[in-house]
Amino acid sequence: MASVGGRVFLAVKDKLRPSNFDRVCHQRTFPPIFRNDYCTSINSESRLTSEELDEEEISRICDASGLSETLKARAHGQLPPRFGERSYHHKKNYRRKLFNRFGRESGLNPGSMWPSKAEMRLMIEEQAEYEVSVGQMLAEVEKQKQLKDANDRLREKRISEQMEKMPQILEDYHKRCKQKDQLLKQQAEKKARLLAEAQEYFGFSVDPRDDKFKQMIAEKEAAEKKEEKQRKKAEKLAKMTAQLGN
């Protein structure tokens, strides 16, 4: 038949996980009544007294979390211990949270959650000073609605005008594409003609990036400009002669 200390030790050992039990034994946190013998062997002779340990003391020995009572209560979904002793326990926001979580089990009066008359007067004064009235909000909503309607009408008008111009816009676009294709074709033909002239001039094929080819192009352009200038001068002279003859 195990002694009182042995029964307590077995109760503690059953409640502790193996890792916690080893840590408790190594830290020697057991009370003196069974610290020496029962950490080594259950069947050894113990030097115990007839002192009994209650359930609360056993729970304290088994608890290896290191948390405060408040955190333990919060983790287990319980009311905070010694509620009402601390100053923040009397704050309305804190009481509202407790009543929201525990309801009537919190023992709080639901009427105490509401603002007092003085707080209500202060809230009304702040609302009147910093917040707009319902009439002002409705007027602002109507103003924004009218502004949106005006912007929508302007947008629809602009879209209708652009849709009327769409045939002309497409025609101009196709014309520009055609002119661009013609210009590219003319440039390609001019480049091929100049390469042929360069080959005939030098007697061999010339790279368009060669300085000789670039020099030939510059001389040819200068000659063409000179011929164009003389042609315009001759046309102008012929026109003046025709006017004098009339």
C-alpha positions in Angstrom: 0.0 0.0 0.0 1.6 3.2 -1.1 2.0 6.0 1.3 0.4 9.5 1.1 3.5 10.9 -0.7 3.5 8.0 -3.1 -0.1 8.5 -4.0 0.6 12.2 -4.6 3.6 11.4 -6.7 1.6 9.0 -8.8 -1.1 11.6 -9.3 1.5 14.2 -10.4 3.3 11.7 -12.6 0.1 10.7 -14.5 -0.8 14.4 -15.2 2.7 15.3 -16.5 3.9 14.4 -20.0 7.2 12.4 -20.0 9.2 15.4 -21.2 7.7 17.7 -18.5 8.2 15.0 -15.8 11.9 14.7 -16.6 12.3 18.4 -16.6 10.5 18.8 -13.2 12.7 16.1 -11.7 15.9 17.6 -13.0 14.9 21.1 -11.8 14.0 19.6 -8.4 10.8 21.6 -8.2 8.9 18.9 -6.1 8.0 19.8 -2.5 10.4 18.5 0.1 8.0 15.8 1.1 8.9 13.7 -1.9 11.7 15.6 -3.7 14.5 13.2 -2.9 13.2 9.6 -3.0 10.4 9.7 -5.5 12.4 11.4 -8.3 14.5 8.2 -8.5 12.4 5.3 -7.5 8.7 4.7 -6.7 9.4 1.6 -4.6 12.2 3.2 -2.5 11.6 4.0 1.1 10.3 7.6 1.4 10.8 10.1 4.1 7.3 11.5 4.0 5.1 13.1 6.6 1.4 12.7 6.8 0.9 16.1 5.1 -1.7 16.0 2.3 -1.5 17.9 -1.0 -4.8 19.3 -2.4 -5.7 19.4 -6.0 -4.7 23.0 -6.4 -1.2 22.3 -5.3 -0.9 19.3 -7.6 -2.2 21.5 -10.5 0.4 24.1 -9.7 3.2 21.5 -9.7 2.0 20.1 -13.0 1.8 23.5 -14.7 5.1 24.1 -16.6 3.7 26.8 -19.0 5.1 29.8 -17.0 2.1 31.9 -18.0 0.4 34.4 -15.7 -3.0 33.7 -14.3 -4.6 36.3 -16.7 -3.0 34.6 -19.8 -4.0 31.2 -18.6 -7.6 32.3 -18.2 -7.6 33.9 -21.6 -6.2 30.6 -23.2 -8.9 28.5 -21.5 -11.7 30.9 -22.4 -12.3 32.0 -18.8 -12.9 35.3 -17.1 -9.8 37.1 -15.8 -9.0 36.2 -12.2 -9.7 38.8 -9.6 -11.8 40.8 -12.0 -12.3 44.4 -10.9 -9.0 44.8 -9.0 -7.1 46.5 -11.9 -7.9 50.0 -13.3 -8.4 48.8 -16.9 -11.1 46.4 -15.7 -13.4 49.3 -15.2 -13.0 50.8 -18.7 -16.0 50.5 -21.0 -14.1 49.1 -24.0 -12.7 46.3 -21.8 -16.1 45.5 -20.3 -17.7 45.5 -23.7 -15.2 43.0 -24.9 -15.8 40.7 -21.9 -19.6 41.0 -22.3 -19.4 40.3 -26.0 -17.4 37.1 -25.3 -19.0 35.7 -22.1 -22.4 37.4 -22.1 -24.3 37.2 -18.8 -21.7 34.9 -17.4 -19.4 37.9 -17.1 -21.8 39.3 -14.4 -21.8 42.7 -16.1 -24.8 44.9 -16.4 -25.5 45.5 -20.2 -26.8 49.0 -19.4 -23.3 50.0 -18.2 -21.9 49.5 -21.7 -23.8 52.5 -23.1 -22.4 56.0 -23.0 -23.5 58.2 -20.1 -25.6 61.3 -20.6 -22.5 63.5 -20.4 -20.7 61.3 -23.0 -23.7 61.4 -25.2 -23.8 65.2 -25.1 -20.1 65.4 -25.9 -20.6 63.0 -28.8 -23.5 65.1 -30.2 -21.4 68.3 -29.9 -18.5 66.7 -31.7 -20.8 65.4 -34.4 -22.3 68.8 -34.9 -18.9 70.4 -35.1 -16.9 67.9 -37.2 -19.6 65.9 -39.1 -22.1 67.1 -41.7 -25.8 66.7 -41.2 -28.0 64.3 -43.1 -29.4 67.2 -45.2 -25.9 68.3 -46.2 -25.0 64.7 -47.1 -28.1 64.3 -49.3 -27.4 67.6 -51.0 -23.8 66.5 -51.7 -25.1 63.2 -53.1 -27.5 65.0 -55.4 -24.7 67.4 -56.5 -22.4 64.5 -57.3 -25.3 62.8 -59.2 -25.9 65.9 -61.3 -22.2 66.3 -62.1 -22.0 62.6 -63.1 -25.1 63.0 -65.4 -23.5 66.1 -67.0 -20.2 64.3 -67.6 -22.1 61.3 -69.1 -24.0 63.5 -71.5 -20.9 65.3 -72.6 -19.1 62.0 -73.2 -22.1 60.6 -75.2 -22.1 63.8 -77.3 -18.4 63.5 -78.0 -18.8 59.9 -79.0 -21.6 60.7 -81.4 -19.6 63.4 -83.0 -16.6 61.1 -83.4 -18.8 58.4 -84.9 -20.1 60.8 -87.5 -16.5 61.6 -88.4 -15.6 57.9 -88.5 -15.9 57.4 -92.4 -13.6 60.4 -93.0 -11.2 59.2 -90.4 -11.0 55.8 -91.9 -10.5 57.3 -95.4 -7.7 59.5 -94.2 -6.1 56.5 -92.4 -6.1 54.4 -95.6 -4.8 57.3 -97.6 -1.9 57.7 -95.2 -1.1 54.0 -95.4 -1.2 54.1 -99.2 1.1 57.1 -99.3 3.5 55.4 -96.9 3.6 52.3 -99.0 4.3 54.4 -102.1 7.1 56.3 -100.4 8.7 53.0 -99.2 8.4 51.7 -102.8 9.9 54.8 -104.3 12.8 54.7 -101.8 13.5 51.0 -102.6 13.4 51.7 -106.3 15.7 54.8 -105.9 18.2 52.7 -103.8 18.2 49.9 -106.4 18.7 52.5 -109.2 21.6 54.2 -107.4 23.3 50.8 -106.7 23.0 50.0 -110.4 24.5 53.4 -111.3 27.3 53.0 -108.8 28.1 49.6 -110.3 28.2 51.0 -113.7 30.3 54.0 -112.6 32.9 52.0 -110.6 32.7 48.8 -112.6 32.0 46.6 -109.6 29.4 46.1 -106.9 29.5 48.7 -104.2 28.3 48.4 -100.6 25.8 51.2 -99.7 27.8 51.9 -96.5 31.0 52.5 -98.5 32.3 56.1 -98.4 32.7 56.0 -102.2 29.0 55.3 -102.7 28.1 58.0 -100.2 30.3 60.5 -102.0 28.7 59.6 -105.4 25.2 60.0 -103.9 26.2 63.5 -102.6 27.6 64.6 -106.0 24.5 63.3 -107.8 22.1 65.0 -105.4 24.0 68.3 -105.8 23.8 67.9 -109.6 20.1 67.2 -109.4 19.5 70.3 -107.2 21.4 72.4 -109.7 19.4 71.0 -112.6 16.1 71.6 -110.7 17.2 75.2 -110.0 18.0 75.9 -113.6 14.7 74.3 -114.7 12.7 76.5 -112.4 14.7 79.6 -113.5 14.0 78.7 -117.2 10.2 78.3 -116.4 10.1 81.6 -114.6 11.9 83.3 -117.5 9.5 81.8 -120.0 6.5 82.9 -118.0 7.8 86.4 -117.8 8.5 86.5 -121.6 5.0 85.3 -122.2 3.5 88.0 -120.0 5.6 90.7 -121.8 4.4 89.4 -125.2 0.8 89.7 -124.2 
